[in-house]
């Protein structure tokens, strides 16, 4: 959408206000998928929920590529948005439940790196297809987004079901078989199965026919965990990452970059920086821990945003300001991607108790998508109202608040089993 909007506006006459809505409304539509994903994943399984998400990912981009006007574009964004909601819930939950504790941080970061690889490839496709006639360029950009679904469809065929979901359904032999394949040793597989059985029994005893949601009213630990998940997801998006991911060309254009090919090329650089930084997070999260990376990430984001705001506030657009702005935007994206980007999902998925992991992840994703929608649907109006500098100073203030929240409220979870989390947060 970042690059396609340039050509779509020229071809279809779409206004800035309509682009703002199209860019952000996918996040609002994703609430449908996010809220359904908890129900679907608990009843049909984690694996089939991934299949559903893939079907939406195939249909959405194809519909947008064939659109003759704003209404069909909006319909395509709805279909794609439902898929986004499903995927953002189920991917970290599945990864957390199937991974051993020794590599859970790395494996739970994989969804984020693949998301960012997809963003990077979309920037590349924007650049590559920008030379096509205007009426074709943006359509091919959208259609290219359907290609990864073919690879995902092939991958799902080889994926086992979540052992925790199997145990919840009483299919212990199948759960043991999966654990034997995904644990570091047979002894660890046996231990993981015992822990899962213990949590499932505890869940059954505490359910009392009223469902897991009754615990929100009776267990402070459960309320605390859900509050952490919602607040973490709020800050991840409210700090403004989508202002540069979706509107990077506009930001750099305001700083003094005037060439469309150069803007799209810099967008590719931004995509590579974002995707590459996730690799650092993957390498460090199980070695350094979640908390140090989150603190470094939020601190770095705040600093980069202050610099970016100051460049717009104190200097006129020009070559020097443009170069410094590119550096500040890259620094912001790197700081986000080495910590807050992937670890908000890692941390959220591992602290939720098993009996409400699907529903809790759905609520966390809903908060994430609401705030992403707010940022993307207001950014153009925001910088037109309070200036580009004011917008980035506002995001910097949010990043500072996120740093304080992480420091005050988030204990370290590295190396703990998912079942240990229930002791740490008193959710049993």
N, C-alpha and C positions, 0 to 999 in steps of 0.2 A: 504493500500500500504506500510505503514511503516514496518510492520513485514513480509508481504507476499513477499516483494522483496528479502528477505534473501533466501527463499526456491525456489522462481521463478528463481533466478539466478542459483541455483544449478541444478534445473530440466531442464530448457530450455537453459542454457548457455548464459543467457542475460548478456551483459557487463555493467560496471558502466555507460558508456555513454548512453546506451539504457535505463537503469533504470532512469537516470537523466531526459531523454526526456519523458519517460512514466509517471514519477511522476509529471512533470510540464506541459505537453502538455494538460492535462485535463482543465487547466485554460485558455489556448488559445482557445481550442474548446468551452469552456463555453461562449466565446464572441458571438457565433452564437445564443445561447439561450438568452443571456442578451440583445442583440440588437433586437431580435424578440419579446421578452417579452413585451416591451413597446407597440409595435404595436398590439400584441395579446390581451394584457390586456385592451387596450382602445377600441378594437372592439368586442372581444368576452366576455370580462368581466374578473374580477380578479379570480373568482371561476374556470372557465373553463381553465384558464391558469395554475392554480395549478394542475388540472387534467392532462394536457399535461406534466407538469414537472414530475408527478408521473409515467407516462408511460415510460418516458426515464429512470427514476431511476430503473424501473423494468428490462428493456431490457439490459442496460449497464453492470451491474454486472454479469448477466447470460451469456452474450457473453464472458466476460473475463474469467469466470470460465470454459468455454468449449474450450478456445483457445489452439491450438496446436503449436503456434509460435508467433513471434513478430507482424506480420501483423494483426492477429485477435485480439491480445491484444490492439493494437493501435485503431482498429475499435471499440472495446468495450469502450475504453477511450473516443472516440469521442461521442458515444451515451450518456454515462454518463455525459460527459462535457456539452452537450446541456441541459440536465436536471438541472445541477448545475447552469447554467446561468439563466434559467427560474426561478428556486427557489429563487436564491439570489435577483432577482429583485422583484418578486411578493410577497414573504412572508412579508418583512417589509412594503411594500406599503399597502397590505391588512390589516395588523395589525394596522397600523397607521390610516387608513381610517375608520375602524370599531370601534376603541376604543374611549371612552370618554377621555377628557383631563386629568382627575384625575388619570387615570391608563394607559395612552398611553405609557409612558416610560417602565413600567413593561411588558405590552403586546407586545410591539414592540421588546422587548428583547427575547421573547419566541423563535423566529426562531434561534437565536444564541445559546440558551441553548440546543435546540434540535439538532442543528448541532454538538455541543460539546459532547452531550450525544452519538450521533452516532459515533464520533471519539473515545470516551471512549470505547464503545461497540466493535468497530473494534479492539482496542488494546486487549480487553479481548478475542475476538475470535482468534486473533493472538496467544495469550498465550495458550488458550484451545486447539486449533487445531495443535499446533506446534509438538505434539507427533505423529501425523499421518505420514504415509509414505510421503516422500518428494513430490512425484508426485500428491498426493491428498491434502496435507495440504493447499497449497496456493489456490487451486481451491475451497475448502470448505470455506476458508476465504472470497473469492470474492462472492461466491454464497450466503453466509449469509447476504450480503449487500442488497439482494433483499427482504428479509423478512419484513422490516419496511414498504415497499410500500403497503402491504396488510392492515396494520393498517391505513395508510394515506388514502387509498381508502375508507375505512369505515367512516373515520372522515369527508371527503369531503361531504358525503351525508347529513350531518347535518349542514353544514356551510351555512349561508346566503350570498347573494351577497353584495359587498361593497355599502353602501348607497350613497357615492359620485359618484360612477360609474353609479348607477341607476339614480341619479339626472341628470348627464351629458346626459343620454339617454332620459330624459323627463319622466321617470317612477317615479314620485314623490310620489305616493301612496305607492308603494313598498319600496321606500327609507324611508318614514315615518314609515312604519311597522318595518323595521330593526332597525331604530333609537329608537323606543319605547322599543325594546328588549335589546338594547345595551347601553342605557343611564342610568345615575344614578337616573333620575327622569323624569316624563312627561314634566316638564317645560324645562329641559335641552334638551330633544329630540326635542321640538318645536324650541328652540333657535339654536340648531345645524342645523336643516333643513333650517331655515331662512338664516343662515350664508352660508350654502352650495349653496342655491339658488342664493344668492347675488354673490358668486364667479363664479358660472356657467354663470350667466347673464353677468358679467364682462368679462369672457373669451370669450363669444360669440361676445360681442361688440368689443373686441380688436383683434379678430381673423382676421376679414376683408378678409377672404378667403385665407389668406396666411399661416395659420398654426401658432402654438405657437412658432416655431423656429424663426420667424421674430422678435420676441421680443428681442432676443439676440443682434440684431443690434440696437435696439431702446431704450431698458430699461437697464440702468446700474445695477439696483437692481437684475434683472434676471441674468445678467452676473456674478454678485457677488455671487449669490446663487450657480450657476453652478460651479463656480471656487472653492467655499468652498467644495462642494460635491466631486469634482474630487481630490482636494488636500487632503482632509480627507481620501479618499479611497486609494490614493497613499501612504500616510504615514502608514496607517494601515498594509499594506503588505510589504512595503519597509523596515520596521523595523525588518524584519527577522523572524516572528513567524513561518513560514513554515519550517525554517531550523531545528527547534527542533520538530515540529509536524510530519514531514515526515521523518526526518533523525535523530531522537532522538537516536536510537541504535548506529549509526555511531559516533555521538558526544560523547556519554558516553563510547563507545569503545575506542575512542582516549584518553579519560581521564583515562582509566585504567580498565574498566569493561570488562572482557574477556569471561564470561559465557553467551551463547546465551539465556538460560532460564531466567537468571537474567536480561539481557538486555530487554527482552520482559516483564518481571515482572515490571521493572522500568518504562517501557512505559505505563503499566496499571496505575501505580501511577501517572504518568504525566497526563493521561487522566482524572482520578478522580479529580486531582487538577484543571485542566482546566474547567471541567464541573461544579464542585462545586463552583468555583469562580464566575461563571455567576450568581449564585443564590444571591450572595452578590450585584452584580450590579443591579439585578432585584429589590432587597429590597430597595436599596438606590437611584436609579435614580430619582424617583418621590418625594423623601424626601430631598435629598441633592442637586440634580440638575445635569445637564449634565456637565457643565463646571468644577466644582471641581473634579468630578470623572475622567474626561479626563486629567486634569492636574496631578492628583496623579498617574494615570495610566502611562502616558508617562514618568514622572519622575522616577517612579519605574522601568519601562522597561530599561531606560538608565542606571540606577545604577546596575541592575542585569547583563546587558550585559557587562558593564565595568569589573565587578567582574569575570564573566565567561572568558572574554578575558585575564584578568590578570592571572588567574589560568593556562591557556594554555601557556602564555608567560613566566611566571616566575618559573614554577615548572615542574618537570618530572612526567609522568603518574605513578600513584600508588594508593593505597587504600585511602589515605587521600585526594588526589586530586580528585579521583573519587567521594568520598562522598561530598566534597565541590562543585563539578561540578553539581551533582544531585540537591543539594540545590539551586544553582544559576539558573539552568534551571527551576526548579519548581517556584522560585521567579519570573523569567521572565514571565512564562506562567500565573501565578496568577495575576501579575501586568497588563498584557495584557487583561486578561479576566474580571477583575473587572471594566474596563473602555473602552479602545480603541476597544476591540473586539466587544462587543454588541453595544456600543454607536455610533460608526461610522455609523452603519446602522440606529439606532434610529434618530440621528441628521439629517442625509441625507434625510430620508424619510419624516420628518416633516417640513423641511424648503422649500422644493420644492413647487412651486405654483401648484394648482390642474390641470390647463390646460396642464401642461407639466410634471406632476409627473411620469407618466409611462415612457416617453422618458428619462427624467432626471435621474430616478433611473436606467434605462438601461445603460446610459453612465457612471454613477458612478460605477455600477457593472462591466462594461467593464474595467474601470481603475483598479479596485480591482483585477480582474482576470489576467490582463496583468502583474501587479506587482507580484502577487503570482506566475505566470508562470516564470517570470524572476528569482525570488528567487529560486524556486525549480529546475529550469533547469540549474542554474549556481552554486548552492551551493557546489557540489562536486568539480567542477573545481576551484571555488573561494578559498576554503580552501587548495586545493592542490597547488594553485598558490601563495597565500599570507599568508598561515598558518591558522590554526583554530583560533588563537588569532586575527590575522588581520581581519578575516571575522566578528568576533563578535565586534571588535572595530568599524568596518565600520557600522554595524547595530546600535551600540550605538550612533554614530554620527547622524544617521537618526532619532533616537528616541529623541535626544536633539532638532533637528530641528522641530520635531512634537510638542514638548512642547512649543516652541516659537510660532509656528503657532496657536495652541489652545489659548495661552495666548493673542495673539495680534488680532486675527481675529474672534473668536467665541463668540457671546453673549449668555447669558443664555436663554433657551427656556422652562424651566420647568413651567408647569401649563398653558401655552398658548394654545389656540385652534389652529388648523391648519390654520384657516382663519386669526387669529391674526398675523401669521407669515408673511403674505403679507404686513401688516403694518410695522412690525419690519424690514423687509428687503427691503421695498419699491418696491415690485414686482407687485403691482396692476396696 
